[in-house]
Amino acid sequence: MPESHIAVGKSLPRIDGVDKVTGSAKYAADIRLDNMLHAKLLRSPHAHAKVKGIDTAGLRHPWQSTGLWWGSCRQGGGNRGP
């Protein structure tokens, strides 16, 4: 067997097992940084539907919103919201 397959067929110690079981392990969702930007992806429940508008009245903190993007914004196109 090649040296690159030294773990195949063998039990390996779980070095993070105790941290995970006791709840002290840190996951990506646990990280909080100053001025961290959060995003939310919202998809239409209807296939091939066109979005006619987005109601932003329900934003928790509209003054802290950095903007809304949809459609062709992936490649620097238009459709950038307020």
N, C-alpha and C positions, 0 to 999 in steps of 0.2 A: 504494500500500500504506500502511495507517495506521502512524503512528509507534510504536504499541504492538507491531508485528510486525517490528522491526528485525533480529531474529535469524533469521527464517524464511528458509531457503535459503542460509544463510551458515555458514561454519566459524567456530567460536568457540574462543579459546585455552583450554586446560585449565590453569588456574592452579594446581591441586592435583596435576597429573599427575606431576611430579617427586617430590613427597612420597610419593605412592602407590607409585610404582615402586621407590623406594629404601627403603620400609618405615618412613619417619619420620612418616607421616600418623597422626593420632590419631583413633580411632573410638570410638563410645560404649562398646563392650565393653572398651576399654583404660582407661577411667576408673576409678580406685579412690579412694574417699573414706573418711575416718574414720567408724566406726560405720555403714557402709553395710549396708543390709538386702538380702538376696538372696531371691528367690522361685523356686519350682519348681512348674510346673503339671503335674499328673498326671491323665491322662484314662483312663477305663475302656476296655479293648479291646473291650468288649461293648456294643452299642447298647441303650439303654433299661435298662441294668442298674442295680440299686440297690446302693449301697455299704453293706455290713453292718458294716464296721469298717476301721480303718486301723492297721496294725502300725507303731508308732513305735520299735521296738527297734533298728532299723538306722540311726537318726539318728547322724551322725558326732559331733555335740556336742549332745546333748539339753538340756544346761543353758543353751545359748545360743539355743535355739529360742524364738521369740516366740509361736508357736501354729500351729494348723492350722485352715484354714477350708474349708468345702465346702458344697455345696447352695445354700440360700437366703441365705447370708451377704452376697451382693452388695448387698442392700437393707437390711442391718441386721437380718436375720432370725436365726434360731437356728442350730444345728448348728456351734457353735464348739468346736473340739477343745481339748486340754490346752494 
